[in-house]
Amino acid sequence: MTSIETRLARQHPLPSRFTRDHTAADVLGEVDLAGKRVLISGGYSGIGLEMTRALSEAGASVVVLARRVGLAAETTRRIERVTVLEADLSDQREIHALVQHLLEERGRFDGVIASAGVMASPEKRTREGWEYQFAVNHLGHFALIGGILPLLGENGARVVMMSSAGHFTSGIRWNDLHFASEPYDPWLAYGQSKSANALFAAELAERGREIGVQAFSVHPGNIMTPLQRHLSTEDQIALGWADASGAPSPALRLKTTEQGASTAVWALTSPELADLSGVYTQDNDVALRALDADMDMVTGGVKSWALDPADSARLWDYSVIATGTAPLV
């Protein structure tokens, strides 16, 4: 098992030739993706839609997974080479059926971006009794990506997990993963799921090495998208995200959706990351290790618990049992 010191030692900027201000189109400006095929969960809304648009413009064919297929068809209808497939990441039966369909179709993928997710939602549970944010943001993607690994290895695909600076609020709550005994806290639940995204990428990087699959996690930055739909104006004011009038706080240094989509497509395509599978990225570069106790949504960085090898292996084993998916690595 790789040590935590080894993983953390790789968390330093390259530096990249791109900055936080570059867009997804900027990052892909000289990249030719003709003949490449990419799968994006949630690739029809917010930064996911911008990823779909930029990858298509670079020549890729994009398969968009959507819970709301009608909306997805509408928002992507002017984008070339897009196929929309229905997928509710909270429904394991639906995910397993989709995986079976994709395996039977045998269409290879050159990349996967796990962009779909929920943030700070009210308490909700799946039919299994799982906490909803953990179920969607982590377990749904684990079952999906783990299930289609045979379609990724032959092309040396990259997997990009959308994490967040929100992971600062919680590592994996092994004593109460699904808030069965403690009061539900939407931010702790969100933080745990985002730590899980980074841990999954780190563990997949280790286990996928022999079949040529690489994995990365991403903090996209601060962007106002439909992800904030569960937060009222009052909530955003209380969090310091908005001023008294409800306008976004300048302290957030908000990115546009085009800028927010950039790090994911950079992680998907950049040759600079060829030997750095497993790292946590932000602002189109490898992120620094976060040493401060308080979360800084702008500075970001990655906490050690989001890369911990013992936790990533334990989470993998738990997810195999929970989802019934045993990835072939």
URSULWO-V463054 format. One record per backbone hydrogen bond with DSSP energy under -1.0 kcal/mol. NH is the residue of the N-H (numbers start at 1). CO is the residue of the C=O. If there is no record, write none. Layout:
nh:NH co:CO
nh:NH co:CO
//
This chain:
nh:7 co:3
nh:8 co:4
nh:9 co:5
nh:11 co:8
nh:12 co:10
nh:22 co:19
nh:24 co:258
nh:27 co:23
nh:28 co:24
nh:29 co:26
nh:31 co:28
nh:33 co:58
nh:36 co:33
nh:38 co:61
nh:39 co:111
nh:40 co:63
nh:41 co:113
nh:42 co:65
nh:43 co:40
nh:45 co:42
nh:48 co:45
nh:50 co:46
nh:51 co:47
nh:52 co:48
nh:53 co:49
nh:54 co:50
nh:55 co:51
nh:56 co:52
nh:57 co:53
nh:58 co:54
nh:59 co:56
nh:60 co:55
nh:61 co:36
nh:62 co:81
nh:63 co:38
nh:64 co:83
nh:65 co:40
nh:66 co:85
nh:72 co:68
nh:73 co:69
nh:74 co:70
nh:75 co:71
nh:76 co:72
nh:79 co:76
nh:83 co:62
nh:85 co:64
nh:87 co:66
nh:91 co:88
nh:95 co:91
nh:96 co:92
nh:97 co:93
nh:98 co:94
nh:99 co:95
nh:100 co:96
nh:101 co:97
nh:102 co:98
nh:103 co:99
nh:104 co:100
nh:105 co:101
nh:106 co:102
nh:109 co:151
nh:110 co:37
nh:111 co:37
nh:112 co:158
nh:113 co:39
nh:114 co:160
nh:115 co:113
nh:126 co:130
nh:129 co:126
nh:132 co:124
nh:135 co:131
nh:136 co:132
nh:137 co:133
nh:138 co:134
nh:139 co:134
nh:140 co:135
nh:142 co:138
nh:143 co:139
nh:144 co:140
nh:145 co:141
nh:146 co:142
nh:147 co:143
nh:148 co:144
nh:151 co:148
nh:152 co:149
nh:153 co:149
nh:156 co:153
nh:157 co:152
nh:158 co:110
nh:159 co:214
nh:160 co:112
nh:161 co:216
nh:162 co:114
nh:163 co:161
nh:163 co:218
nh:167 co:164
nh:168 co:165
nh:169 co:166
nh:170 co:167
nh:174 co:172
nh:176 co:173
nh:179 co:176
nh:189 co:185
nh:190 co:186
nh:191 co:187
nh:192 co:188
nh:193 co:189
nh:194 co:190
nh:195 co:191
nh:196 co:192
nh:197 co:193
nh:198 co:194
nh:199 co:195
nh:200 co:196
nh:201 co:197
nh:202 co:198
nh:203 co:199
nh:204 co:200
nh:205 co:201
nh:206 co:202
nh:207 co:203
nh:208 co:204
nh:212 co:209
nh:213 co:208
nh:214 co:157
nh:216 co:159
nh:217 co:279
nh:218 co:161
nh:219 co:281
nh:228 co:225
nh:229 co:226
nh:231 co:228
nh:236 co:232
nh:237 co:233
nh:238 co:234
nh:239 co:235
nh:240 co:237
nh:241 co:236
nh:242 co:236
nh:243 co:247
nh:246 co:243
nh:249 co:241
nh:252 co:249
nh:253 co:250
nh:255 co:222
nh:260 co:256
nh:261 co:257
nh:262 co:259
nh:265 co:261
nh:266 co:262
nh:267 co:263
nh:268 co:264
nh:269 co:265
nh:270 co:266
nh:273 co:270
nh:274 co:271
nh:276 co:273
nh:278 co:215
nh:279 co:276
nh:281 co:217
nh:282 co:285
nh:287 co:280
nh:290 co:302
nh:300 co:296
nh:302 co:288
nh:306 co:303
nh:307 co:304
nh:312 co:308
nh:313 co:309
nh:314 co:310
nh:315 co:311
nh:316 co:312
nh:317 co:313
nh:318 co:314
nh:319 co:315
nh:320 co:316
nh:321 co:317
nh:322 co:318
nh:323 co:319
nh:324 co:320
nh:329 co:327
//
